[in-house]
Amino acid sequence: MDRILAVQTSLPTTVRLVAVTKTVPTTLMRAAYQAGVRHFAESRVQEALAKQAELRDLRDITWHFIGHLQSNKALRVLESFSWIHSLDTLKLAEYLNALGSKLGKRPQVCLQVKILPDDHKFGWSPDQLWREVGALEQCTNLDLCGLMTIPPQGLPDADIAAVFAVTRELAAAISQGSRLSLHDLSMGMSGDYQLAVAAGATMVRLGTILFGDRPVGELGS
Ligand SMILES: *Cc1c(COP(=O)(O)O)cnc(C)c1O
């Protein structure tokens, strides 16, 4: 777990390390927990529920959902995760909001944005998000507290840094111009987290750099 300690100490104390553990066995997750990690992120509901059951004894873990959320999984995600980083449509926001009110749950949620067009990613474009801010404000059973972004693959560092900077500016502008308070920025993965931290990330989502390569076919989300 040397890698985890090295990454942890390299992060400013204001930046939360969220360990991405899709495909990572619970033995390694326990080791990460021993090294001080308390925030774990999964992208597949079935896999996450099985691991949550196995790690039930580690009571102070906070679970983050980072996968593409489908409405048929929304109930399970609401029941089992404190954070959702990947909310990507108004329709789903309204559905989660209604479910949340029924269940008495109010998850912390980041809205996923695409600063640059990207056919491989879900999320709001800045224009779409501005158009729907008013409707999102009505979703009071969701703690809409930040933005999440993933830059398109293969960009040079300067462009990645620009995507992160624009995301920060968008969060600030929406917080100014609406009743939402988007103070969290979930940005940065193993390959680009230093750029994200420099641009103001409050949470980095790190998998490979902590746990090694995932099996082939498990790239991206
Ligand atoms: C897999 C995944 C990560 C972690 O990626 P690494 O490059 O392994 O650090 C972060 N965010 C999301 C949404 C993911 O699906």
The ligand as an SDF file (V2000), in Angstrom:
LIG
                    3D

 15 15  0  0  0  0  0  0  0  0999 V2000
  -12.5760    4.0440  -13.5980 C   0  0  0  0  0  0  0  0  0  0  0  0
  -12.9110    5.4310  -13.2590 C   0  0  0  0  0  0  0  0  0  0  0  0
  -11.9930    6.2690  -12.5990 C   0  0  0  0  0  0  0  0  0  0  0  0
  -10.5900    5.8420  -12.2220 C   0  0  0  0  0  0  0  0  0  0  0  0
   -9.7690    5.8220  -13.3260 O   0  0  0  0  0  0  0  0  0  0  0  0
   -8.1750    5.5600  -13.1840 P   0  0  0  0  0  0  0  0  0  0  0  0
   -7.6430    6.0510  -14.4700 O   0  0  0  0  0  0  0  0  0  0  0  0
   -8.0010    4.0930  -12.9860 O   0  0  0  0  0  0  0  0  0  0  0  0
   -7.7090    6.3350  -12.0230 O   0  0  0  0  0  0  0  0  0  0  0  0
  -12.4040    7.5490  -12.2870 C   0  0  0  0  0  0  0  0  0  0  0  0
  -13.6340    8.0030  -12.6020 N   0  0  0  0  0  0  0  0  0  0  0  0
  -14.5220    7.2390  -13.2460 C   0  0  0  0  0  0  0  0  0  0  0  0
  -15.8540    7.8020  -13.5640 C   0  0  0  0  0  0  0  0  0  0  0  0
  -14.1900    5.9290  -13.6000 C   0  0  0  0  0  0  0  0  0  0  0  0
  -15.0850    5.1760  -14.2310 O   0  0  0  0  0  0  0  0  0  0  0  0
  1  2  1  0
  2  3  1  0
  2 14  2  0
  3  4  1  0
  3 10  2  0
  4  5  1  0
  5  6  1  0
  6  7  2  0
  6  8  1  0
  6  9  1  0
 10 11  1  0
 11 12  2  0
 12 13  1  0
 12 14  1  0
 14 15  1  0
M  END
$$$$
